[in-house]
Amino acid sequence: MAHRLQEFIAYQKDTAQLGMNVPPKVALIQATDEATIKGREVMIKAICRRGS
């Protein structure tokens, strides 16, 4: 889980950095990509389960 969490955080940081370096429309495409959304949902569920 720790490795997946690190990957998730790195991807989120990359997405935020992208938003600062490219037009907002391009960053929005990445942030709202189906795979990105699915990955966030999976990670949030895993975090919530660990916190319970």
mmJSON file of the N, C-alpha and C atoms, coordinates in Angstrom:
{"data_MODEL":{"atom_site":{
"group_PDB":["ATOM","ATOM","ATOM","ATOM","ATOM","ATOM","ATOM","ATOM","ATOM","ATOM","ATOM","ATOM","ATOM","ATOM","ATOM","ATOM","ATOM","ATOM","ATOM","ATOM","ATOM","ATOM","ATOM","ATOM","ATOM","ATOM","ATOM","ATOM","ATOM","ATOM","ATOM","ATOM","ATOM","ATOM","ATOM","ATOM","ATOM","ATOM","ATOM","ATOM","ATOM","ATOM","ATOM","ATOM","ATOM","ATOM","ATOM","ATOM","ATOM","ATOM","ATOM","ATOM","ATOM","ATOM","ATOM","ATOM","ATOM","ATOM","ATOM","ATOM","ATOM","ATOM","ATOM","ATOM","ATOM","ATOM","ATOM","ATOM","ATOM","ATOM","ATOM","ATOM","ATOM","ATOM","ATOM","ATOM","ATOM","ATOM","ATOM","ATOM","ATOM","ATOM","ATOM","ATOM","ATOM","ATOM","ATOM","ATOM","ATOM","ATOM","ATOM","ATOM","ATOM","ATOM","ATOM","ATOM","ATOM","ATOM","ATOM","ATOM","ATOM","ATOM","ATOM","ATOM","ATOM","ATOM","ATOM","ATOM","ATOM","ATOM","ATOM","ATOM","ATOM","ATOM","ATOM","ATOM","ATOM","ATOM","ATOM","ATOM","ATOM","ATOM","ATOM","ATOM","ATOM","ATOM","ATOM","ATOM","ATOM","ATOM","ATOM","ATOM","ATOM","ATOM","ATOM","ATOM","ATOM","ATOM","ATOM","ATOM","ATOM","ATOM","ATOM","ATOM","ATOM","ATOM","ATOM","ATOM","ATOM","ATOM","ATOM","ATOM","ATOM","ATOM","ATOM","ATOM"],
"id":[1,2,3,4,5,6,7,8,9,10,11,12,13,14,15,16,17,18,19,20,21,22,23,24,25,26,27,28,29,30,31,32,33,34,35,36,37,38,39,40,41,42,43,44,45,46,47,48,49,50,51,52,53,54,55,56,57,58,59,60,61,62,63,64,65,66,67,68,69,70,71,72,73,74,75,76,77,78,79,80,81,82,83,84,85,86,87,88,89,90,91,92,93,94,95,96,97,98,99,100,101,102,103,104,105,106,107,108,109,110,111,112,113,114,115,116,117,118,119,120,121,122,123,124,125,126,127,128,129,130,131,132,133,134,135,136,137,138,139,140,141,142,143,144,145,146,147,148,149,150,151,152,153,154,155,156],
"type_symbol":["N","C","C","N","C","C","N","C","C","N","C","C","N","C","C","N","C","C","N","C","C","N","C","C","N","C","C","N","C","C","N","C","C","N","C","C","N","C","C","N","C","C","N","C","C","N","C","C","N","C","C","N","C","C","N","C","C","N","C","C","N","C","C","N","C","C","N","C","C","N","C","C","N","C","C","N","C","C","N","C","C","N","C","C","N","C","C","N","C","C","N","C","C","N","C","C","N","C","C","N","C","C","N","C","C","N","C","C","N","C","C","N","C","C","N","C","C","N","C","C","N","C","C","N","C","C","N","C","C","N","C","C","N","C","C","N","C","C","N","C","C","N","C","C","N","C","C","N","C","C","N","C","C","N","C","C"],
"label_atom_id":["N","CA","C","N","CA","C","N","CA","C","N","CA","C","N","CA","C","N","CA","C","N","CA","C","N","CA","C","N","CA","C","N","CA","C","N","CA","C","N","CA","C","N","CA","C","N","CA","C","N","CA","C","N","CA","C","N","CA","C","N","CA","C","N","CA","C","N","CA","C","N","CA","C","N","CA","C","N","CA","C","N","CA","C","N","CA","C","N","CA","C","N","CA","C","N","CA","C","N","CA","C","N","CA","C","N","CA","C","N","CA","C","N","CA","C","N","CA","C","N","CA","C","N","CA","C","N","CA","C","N","CA","C","N","CA","C","N","CA","C","N","CA","C","N","CA","C","N","CA","C","N","CA","C","N","CA","C","N","CA","C","N","CA","C","N","CA","C","N","CA","C","N","CA","C","N","CA","C","N","CA","C"],
"label_alt_id":[null,null,null,null,null,null,null,null,null,null,null,null,null,null,null,null,null,null,null,null,null,null,null,null,null,null,null,null,null,null,null,null,null,null,null,null,null,null,null,null,null,null,null,null,null,null,null,null,null,null,null,null,null,null,null,null,null,null,null,null,null,null,null,null,null,null,null,null,null,null,null,null,null,null,null,null,null,null,null,null,null,null,null,null,null,null,null,null,null,null,null,null,null,null,null,null,null,null,null,null,null,null,null,null,null,null,null,null,null,null,null,null,null,null,null,null,null,null,null,null,null,null,null,null,null,null,null,null,null,null,null,null,null,null,null,null,null,null,null,null,null,null,null,null,null,null,null,null,null,null,null,null,null,null,null,null],
"label_comp_id":["MET","MET","MET","ALA","ALA","ALA","HIS","HIS","HIS","ARG","ARG","ARG","LEU","LEU","LEU","GLN","GLN","GLN","GLU","GLU","GLU","PHE","PHE","PHE","ILE","ILE","ILE","ALA","ALA","ALA","TYR","TYR","TYR","GLN","GLN","GLN","LYS","LYS","LYS","ASP","ASP","ASP","THR","THR","THR","ALA","ALA","ALA","GLN","GLN","GLN","LEU","LEU","LEU","GLY","GLY","GLY","MET","MET","MET","ASN","ASN","ASN","VAL","VAL","VAL","PRO","PRO","PRO","PRO","PRO","PRO","LYS","LYS","LYS","VAL","VAL","VAL","ALA","ALA","ALA","LEU","LEU","LEU","ILE","ILE","ILE","GLN","GLN","GLN","ALA","ALA","ALA","THR","THR","THR","ASP","ASP","ASP","GLU","GLU","GLU","ALA","ALA","ALA","THR","THR","THR","ILE","ILE","ILE","LYS","LYS","LYS","GLY","GLY","GLY","ARG","ARG","ARG","GLU","GLU","GLU","VAL","VAL","VAL","MET","MET","MET","ILE","ILE","ILE","LYS","LYS","LYS","ALA","ALA","ALA","ILE","ILE","ILE","CYS","CYS","CYS","ARG","ARG","ARG","ARG","ARG","ARG","GLY","GLY","GLY","SER","SER","SER"],
"label_asym_id":["A","A","A","A","A","A","A","A","A","A","A","A","A","A","A","A","A","A","A","A","A","A","A","A","A","A","A","A","A","A","A","A","A","A","A","A","A","A","A","A","A","A","A","A","A","A","A","A","A","A","A","A","A","A","A","A","A","A","A","A","A","A","A","A","A","A","A","A","A","A","A","A","A","A","A","A","A","A","A","A","A","A","A","A","A","A","A","A","A","A","A","A","A","A","A","A","A","A","A","A","A","A","A","A","A","A","A","A","A","A","A","A","A","A","A","A","A","A","A","A","A","A","A","A","A","A","A","A","A","A","A","A","A","A","A","A","A","A","A","A","A","A","A","A","A","A","A","A","A","A","A","A","A","A","A","A"],
"label_entity_id":["1","1","1","1","1","1","1","1","1","1","1","1","1","1","1","1","1","1","1","1","1","1","1","1","1","1","1","1","1","1","1","1","1","1","1","1","1","1","1","1","1","1","1","1","1","1","1","1","1","1","1","1","1","1","1","1","1","1","1","1","1","1","1","1","1","1","1","1","1","1","1","1","1","1","1","1","1","1","1","1","1","1","1","1","1","1","1","1","1","1","1","1","1","1","1","1","1","1","1","1","1","1","1","1","1","1","1","1","1","1","1","1","1","1","1","1","1","1","1","1","1","1","1","1","1","1","1","1","1","1","1","1","1","1","1","1","1","1","1","1","1","1","1","1","1","1","1","1","1","1","1","1","1","1","1","1"],
"label_seq_id":[1,1,1,2,2,2,3,3,3,4,4,4,5,5,5,6,6,6,7,7,7,8,8,8,9,9,9,10,10,10,11,11,11,12,12,12,13,13,13,14,14,14,15,15,15,16,16,16,17,17,17,18,18,18,19,19,19,20,20,20,21,21,21,22,22,22,23,23,23,24,24,24,25,25,25,26,26,26,27,27,27,28,28,28,29,29,29,30,30,30,31,31,31,32,32,32,33,33,33,34,34,34,35,35,35,36,36,36,37,37,37,38,38,38,39,39,39,40,40,40,41,41,41,42,42,42,43,43,43,44,44,44,45,45,45,46,46,46,47,47,47,48,48,48,49,49,49,50,50,50,51,51,51,52,52,52],
"pdbx_PDB_ins_code":[null,null,null,null,null,null,null,null,null,null,null,null,null,null,null,null,null,null,null,null,null,null,null,null,null,null,null,null,null,null,null,null,null,null,null,null,null,null,null,null,null,null,null,null,null,null,null,null,null,null,null,null,null,null,null,null,null,null,null,null,null,null,null,null,null,null,null,null,null,null,null,null,null,null,null,null,null,null,null,null,null,null,null,null,null,null,null,null,null,null,null,null,null,null,null,null,null,null,null,null,null,null,null,null,null,null,null,null,null,null,null,null,null,null,null,null,null,null,null,null,null,null,null,null,null,null,null,null,null,null,null,null,null,null,null,null,null,null,null,null,null,null,null,null,null,null,null,null,null,null,null,null,null,null,null,null],
"Cartn_x":[0.828,0.0,0.867,1.972,2.823,3.352,3.743,4.267,3.176,1.98,0.867,0.525,0.594,0.3,1.349,2.609,3.673,3.461,3.094,2.817,1.635,0.604,-0.584,-0.222,0.529,0.926,1.789,2.728,3.592,2.762,1.789,0.947,0.136,-0.391,-1.165,-0.28,0.962,1.9,2.215,2.419,2.685,1.513,0.306,-0.884,-0.965,-0.683,-0.707,0.372,1.564,2.659,2.304,1.696,1.271,0.329,-0.567,-1.518,-0.859,0.362,1.08,1.92,2.124,3.04,2.39,1.155,0.453,-0.882,-1.525,-2.842,-3.79,-4.639,-5.567,-6.385,-6.733,-7.536,-6.788,-5.49,-4.687,-4.617,-4.376,-4.329,-5.672,-6.737,-8.077,-8.331,-7.807,-7.95,-7.309,-6.097,-5.436,-6.178,-6.584,-7.228,-8.583,-9.231,-10.56,-10.566,-9.388,-9.259,-9.881,-10.563,-11.257,-10.321,-9.13,-8.162,-7.706,-7.54,-7.141,-8.218,-9.448,-10.57,-10.681,-10.587,-10.672,-9.548,-8.338,-7.206,-7.418,-7.952,-8.245,-9.29,-10.33,-11.393,-10.854,-10.039,-9.451,-8.581,-7.743,-6.831,-7.606,-8.61,-9.405,-10.103,-10.66,-11.303,-10.298,-9.106,-8.068,-7.644,-7.499,-7.122,-8.22,-9.451,-10.577,-10.659,-10.418,-10.44,-9.342,-8.188,-7.077,-7.352,-8.099,-8.396,-9.514,-10.251,-11.401,-10.971],
"Cartn_y":[-1.198,0.0,1.254,1.235,2.428,2.827,1.827,2.118,2.72,2.153,2.683,4.099,4.361,5.702,6.692,6.291,7.164,7.457,6.447,6.648,7.592,7.406,8.248,9.705,9.933,11.293,11.906,11.133,11.64,12.036,11.219,11.529,12.79,12.941,14.14,15.389,15.276,16.401,16.737,15.706,15.938,16.651,16.239,16.86,18.33,18.602,19.991,20.817,20.248,20.948,21.208,20.231,20.386,21.581,21.703,22.809,24.171,24.211,25.476,25.773,24.762,24.926,24.819,24.423,24.306,25.024,25.263,25.893,25.079,25.742,25.038,23.952,24.16,23.175,21.84,21.892,20.675,19.962,20.699,20.112,19.506,20.161,19.658,18.318,18.173,16.906,15.784,16.011,14.976,14.725,15.777,15.64,14.937,15.045,14.46,13.208,12.726,11.497,10.34,9.442,8.328,7.485,7.207,6.406,7.146,8.451,9.255,9.24,9.43,9.426,8.065,6.998,5.638,5.411,5.829,5.674,6.419,7.633,8.411,7.71,7.202,6.519,5.287,4.505,3.305,3.68,4.694,5.09,5.651,6.456,7.027,5.922,4.935,3.814,3.048,2.827,2.095,2.873,4.175,5.017,4.991,5.084,5.07,3.741,2.642,1.333,1.235,1.769,1.721,2.607,3.687,4.611,4.137,3.136,2.657,1.764],
"Cartn_z":[0.0,0.0,0.0,0.744,0.836,-0.539,-1.33,-2.664,-3.556,-3.49,-4.285,-3.861,-2.566,-2.068,-2.58,-2.566,-3.077,-4.564,-5.331,-6.758,-6.953,-6.147,-6.227,-5.932,-4.873,-4.499,-5.59,-6.129,-7.198,-8.422,-8.77,-9.925,-9.67,-8.47,-8.148,-8.198,-7.712,-7.779,-9.226,-10.057,-11.476,-12.138,-11.797,-12.365,-11.942,-10.676,-10.187,-10.873,-11.029,-11.699,-13.159,-13.795,-15.176,-15.302,-14.342,-14.361,-14.267,-13.765,-13.644,-14.89,-15.736,-16.862,-18.241,-18.289,-19.568,-19.441,-20.548,-20.46,-19.567,-18.818,-17.918,-18.611,-19.866,-20.582,-20.692,-20.911,-21.027,-19.674,-18.605,-17.268,-16.895,-17.282,-16.987,-17.682,-18.888,-19.607,-18.807,-18.29,-17.504,-16.196,-15.53,-14.223,-14.309,-15.456,-15.594,-16.474,-16.82,-17.591,-16.817,-17.523,-16.867,-16.0,-16.501,-15.729,-14.48,-14.589,-13.439,-12.373,-12.781,-11.841,-11.162,-11.936,-11.381,-10.366,-10.701,-9.785,-8.48,-8.577,-7.363,-6.518,-7.148,-6.404,-5.686,-6.375,-5.771,-4.584,-4.746,-3.675,-2.481,-2.73,-1.633,-0.849,-1.552,-0.862,-0.016,-0.556,0.192,1.435,1.306,2.442,3.506,3.059,4.006,4.756,4.055,4.711,5.77,5.498,6.448,7.657,7.443,8.528,9.445,9.017,9.796,10.935],
"occupancy":[1.0,1.0,1.0,1.0,1.0,1.0,1.0,1.0,1.0,1.0,1.0,1.0,1.0,1.0,1.0,1.0,1.0,1.0,1.0,1.0,1.0,1.0,1.0,1.0,1.0,1.0,1.0,1.0,1.0,1.0,1.0,1.0,1.0,1.0,1.0,1.0,1.0,1.0,1.0,1.0,1.0,1.0,1.0,1.0,1.0,1.0,1.0,1.0,1.0,1.0,1.0,1.0,1.0,1.0,1.0,1.0,1.0,1.0,1.0,1.0,1.0,1.0,1.0,1.0,1.0,1.0,1.0,1.0,1.0,1.0,1.0,1.0,1.0,1.0,1.0,1.0,1.0,1.0,1.0,1.0,1.0,1.0,1.0,1.0,1.0,1.0,1.0,1.0,1.0,1.0,1.0,1.0,1.0,1.0,1.0,1.0,1.0,1.0,1.0,1.0,1.0,1.0,1.0,1.0,1.0,1.0,1.0,1.0,1.0,1.0,1.0,1.0,1.0,1.0,1.0,1.0,1.0,1.0,1.0,1.0,1.0,1.0,1.0,1.0,1.0,1.0,1.0,1.0,1.0,1.0,1.0,1.0,1.0,1.0,1.0,1.0,1.0,1.0,1.0,1.0,1.0,1.0,1.0,1.0,1.0,1.0,1.0,1.0,1.0,1.0,1.0,1.0,1.0,1.0,1.0,1.0],
"B_iso_or_equiv":[0.0,0.0,0.0,0.0,0.0,0.0,0.0,0.0,0.0,0.0,0.0,0.0,0.0,0.0,0.0,0.0,0.0,0.0,0.0,0.0,0.0,0.0,0.0,0.0,0.0,0.0,0.0,0.0,0.0,0.0,0.0,0.0,0.0,0.0,0.0,0.0,0.0,0.0,0.0,0.0,0.0,0.0,0.0,0.0,0.0,0.0,0.0,0.0,0.0,0.0,0.0,0.0,0.0,0.0,0.0,0.0,0.0,0.0,0.0,0.0,0.0,0.0,0.0,0.0,0.0,0.0,0.0,0.0,0.0,0.0,0.0,0.0,0.0,0.0,0.0,0.0,0.0,0.0,0.0,0.0,0.0,0.0,0.0,0.0,0.0,0.0,0.0,0.0,0.0,0.0,0.0,0.0,0.0,0.0,0.0,0.0,0.0,0.0,0.0,0.0,0.0,0.0,0.0,0.0,0.0,0.0,0.0,0.0,0.0,0.0,0.0,0.0,0.0,0.0,0.0,0.0,0.0,0.0,0.0,0.0,0.0,0.0,0.0,0.0,0.0,0.0,0.0,0.0,0.0,0.0,0.0,0.0,0.0,0.0,0.0,0.0,0.0,0.0,0.0,0.0,0.0,0.0,0.0,0.0,0.0,0.0,0.0,0.0,0.0,0.0,0.0,0.0,0.0,0.0,0.0,0.0],
"pdbx_formal_charge":[null,null,null,null,null,null,null,null,null,null,null,null,null,null,null,null,null,null,null,null,null,null,null,null,null,null,null,null,null,null,null,null,null,null,null,null,null,null,null,null,null,null,null,null,null,null,null,null,null,null,null,null,null,null,null,null,null,null,null,null,null,null,null,null,null,null,null,null,null,null,null,null,null,null,null,null,null,null,null,null,null,null,null,null,null,null,null,null,null,null,null,null,null,null,null,null,null,null,null,null,null,null,null,null,null,null,null,null,null,null,null,null,null,null,null,null,null,null,null,null,null,null,null,null,null,null,null,null,null,null,null,null,null,null,null,null,null,null,null,null,null,null,null,null,null,null,null,null,null,null,null,null,null,null,null,null],
"auth_seq_id":[1,1,1,2,2,2,3,3,3,4,4,4,5,5,5,6,6,6,7,7,7,8,8,8,9,9,9,10,10,10,11,11,11,12,12,12,13,13,13,14,14,14,15,15,15,16,16,16,17,17,17,18,18,18,19,19,19,20,20,20,21,21,21,22,22,22,23,23,23,24,24,24,25,25,25,26,26,26,27,27,27,28,28,28,29,29,29,30,30,30,31,31,31,32,32,32,33,33,33,34,34,34,35,35,35,36,36,36,37,37,37,38,38,38,39,39,39,40,40,40,41,41,41,42,42,42,43,43,43,44,44,44,45,45,45,46,46,46,47,47,47,48,48,48,49,49,49,50,50,50,51,51,51,52,52,52],
"auth_comp_id":["MET","MET","MET","ALA","ALA","ALA","HIS","HIS","HIS","ARG","ARG","ARG","LEU","LEU","LEU","GLN","GLN","GLN","GLU","GLU","GLU","PHE","PHE","PHE","ILE","ILE","ILE","ALA","ALA","ALA","TYR","TYR","TYR","GLN","GLN","GLN","LYS","LYS","LYS","ASP","ASP","ASP","THR","THR","THR","ALA","ALA","ALA","GLN","GLN","GLN","LEU","LEU","LEU","GLY","GLY","GLY","MET","MET","MET","ASN","ASN","ASN","VAL","VAL","VAL","PRO","PRO","PRO","PRO","PRO","PRO","LYS","LYS","LYS","VAL","VAL","VAL","ALA","ALA","ALA","LEU","LEU","LEU","ILE","ILE","ILE","GLN","GLN","GLN","ALA","ALA","ALA","THR","THR","THR","ASP","ASP","ASP","GLU","GLU","GLU","ALA","ALA","ALA","THR","THR","THR","ILE","ILE","ILE","LYS","LYS","LYS","GLY","GLY","GLY","ARG","ARG","ARG","GLU","GLU","GLU","VAL","VAL","VAL","MET","MET","MET","ILE","ILE","ILE","LYS","LYS","LYS","ALA","ALA","ALA","ILE","ILE","ILE","CYS","CYS","CYS","ARG","ARG","ARG","ARG","ARG","ARG","GLY","GLY","GLY","SER","SER","SER"],
"auth_asym_id":["A","A","A","A","A","A","A","A","A","A","A","A","A","A","A","A","A","A","A","A","A","A","A","A","A","A","A","A","A","A","A","A","A","A","A","A","A","A","A","A","A","A","A","A","A","A","A","A","A","A","A","A","A","A","A","A","A","A","A","A","A","A","A","A","A","A","A","A","A","A","A","A","A","A","A","A","A","A","A","A","A","A","A","A","A","A","A","A","A","A","A","A","A","A","A","A","A","A","A","A","A","A","A","A","A","A","A","A","A","A","A","A","A","A","A","A","A","A","A","A","A","A","A","A","A","A","A","A","A","A","A","A","A","A","A","A","A","A","A","A","A","A","A","A","A","A","A","A","A","A","A","A","A","A","A","A"],
"auth_atom_id":["N","CA","C","N","CA","C","N","CA","C","N","CA","C","N","CA","C","N","CA","C","N","CA","C","N","CA","C","N","CA","C","N","CA","C","N","CA","C","N","CA","C","N","CA","C","N","CA","C","N","CA","C","N","CA","C","N","CA","C","N","CA","C","N","CA","C","N","CA","C","N","CA","C","N","CA","C","N","CA","C","N","CA","C","N","CA","C","N","CA","C","N","CA","C","N","CA","C","N","CA","C","N","CA","C","N","CA","C","N","CA","C","N","CA","C","N","CA","C","N","CA","C","N","CA","C","N","CA","C","N","CA","C","N","CA","C","N","CA","C","N","CA","C","N","CA","C","N","CA","C","N","CA","C","N","CA","C","N","CA","C","N","CA","C","N","CA","C","N","CA","C","N","CA","C","N","CA","C","N","CA","C"],
"pdbx_PDB_model_num":[1,1,1,1,1,1,1,1,1,1,1,1,1,1,1,1,1,1,1,1,1,1,1,1,1,1,1,1,1,1,1,1,1,1,1,1,1,1,1,1,1,1,1,1,1,1,1,1,1,1,1,1,1,1,1,1,1,1,1,1,1,1,1,1,1,1,1,1,1,1,1,1,1,1,1,1,1,1,1,1,1,1,1,1,1,1,1,1,1,1,1,1,1,1,1,1,1,1,1,1,1,1,1,1,1,1,1,1,1,1,1,1,1,1,1,1,1,1,1,1,1,1,1,1,1,1,1,1,1,1,1,1,1,1,1,1,1,1,1,1,1,1,1,1,1,1,1,1,1,1,1,1,1,1,1,1]
}}}
